[in-house]
């Protein structure tokens, strides 16, 4: 039997990837890079998705001790700027495929096992990390959806 935590995560993040594709679909570069308020206070859809996707992939890798860690520049994620929806759709598909592979290969028999984050040294349970991966991505998907609605309302 497949681990129900893995199956649940696969389903939840699969739905979120679908939401992200819907958010991006049909928007111009201007819309994807637009910030609804001052630049210090808000993030564009491009930033929200770029950061959310890279963070999710990293968190799932930590949760499952997947040996492949995709390169990540967190600071650059918050400066993301796109030429159109194609690059974001490609990133969504790339990260979705990576996450699916990670979950397909996951073999976590003890969700209470502690994992040490390389960035901070903090120790968190595998269960926390896999749940946080999904809820973090959901938060950014919701923010991006709201930003899309705000863009559409003002144009």
N, C-alpha and C positions, 0 to 999 in steps of 0.2 A: 504494500500500500504506500502511496506517495504521502509524504509529510503534509498534513493539513495546513501548517503555517506557510510552507512553500507554495502550495496550491492557492491559498487565500491571497498571498502577496502577488502571485502571478496574475490573478484575476483583477485585483484592485489596481495594480499599476498598469495593466493592460487597458482598463477603462480610462485611466488618467491619460495614457498616451493617446487614446482616441479623442479625448477632450482637447488635448494640446493641438492635435492636427486640426480640429474644428476651429479653435481660436485663431490659428495662423492662416487658415484657408481664405484666399481672396483678399488679403490685406496687402497694401502697398508697403514699400520700404519706409515711407514717411510714417505710416500708421504703426508699423512694428517698432520703430525707433522713437516714437512720440512718448513724452512723459507728461502725465496729466497735471502736474504742478511744477514747482521749482525743481531744478535738477538735483538739488541736495536731498529733497524729501521723497522722491518717488523713483521708480524704475520703469523702464520701457518693457514691452512684451518681450523684445529680444533679450534684454537682461534677465528678466524673470525666468524665461525658459532656459537660457544658456546656463545660468547658475543652478536652477532646479534640476536639470537633467544631469549635469556633471556631479552634483552632490549626491543624487540618488544612486547613480552608478557606483560611486565611491562607497557610500553607506552599505549597499548590498554586498559589495566585495568584502568589506570589513565584516559584516554579519556572517557571511558564509566562508570566510577565510579563502576566498578565491584568489589564486596567486597572481592573476593579471590585474595590475593597477594602471588604468589609463592615465596618461599624463594630465595634470590639472594645474591651471593657474587661476586660483580663486579670485585674485584681484582683477585679472583681465576679464573674468566673467561679468563683473559689474561695469565694464566699459564696452560690452558687446554692442556692435552696430552692424546691421545687416543690409544687403543690397536688395532684398526681397524675400518672399516666403520660401523660396526653394532651399536656401541654406538652412533655415530653421527646420523645415520638413525633413531634410536630409539628416540633421542632427537628431531629431526625434526618432527617426527610423534606425539610425546607428545605435543610439543608446538603448532603444527598445530591444534591438537584437542582442546587444551585449548583456542586458539585464536578463533576457530570456535564457541565454546561454549560462549565465551565472546561476540562475535558479534551477535550470536543468541539471547542472553539475553539482548542486549543493548537497552536502551530506552532513547535516548538523543533527547530531543525535541528542545533544543537550543544549537547549536554548538558553540555559542559565550560565553557560560558559562565558567567561569575561574576555573581551577583546580590548587591546590597548590601541588607541588612536595614535597614529604616527605624528599627526600635527600637534597634538596637545599633550600626549601621554596619558590622557584620561582613560580610565577603564570603564567600559559599558558592556552590558550583557548582549549576546547575539540577538536575543529577543527584542531588546530595546532598539538595537540598530536596524533590524528589519522592519519593525513598526515605524520607526522614525523615518526611514527611507520613503515609505509610502505616504505618510502624513506630511512630510516636508514637500514632496512633489505635488500632493493635492493642494497644499497651501499656495504654491506658486501657480498652479493651474487656475485656481480660483481668482487669484490676483490678476493674472493675465486675461482671464475672461471678463473681469470687471473693467480692466483697462480697455479692452476691445469695445465693450458697451459704451464707455465714456467717449472713446474716439468716434464711434458711430453717432452718438448723440450730438456731438459738437460739429460734425461735418454736414 
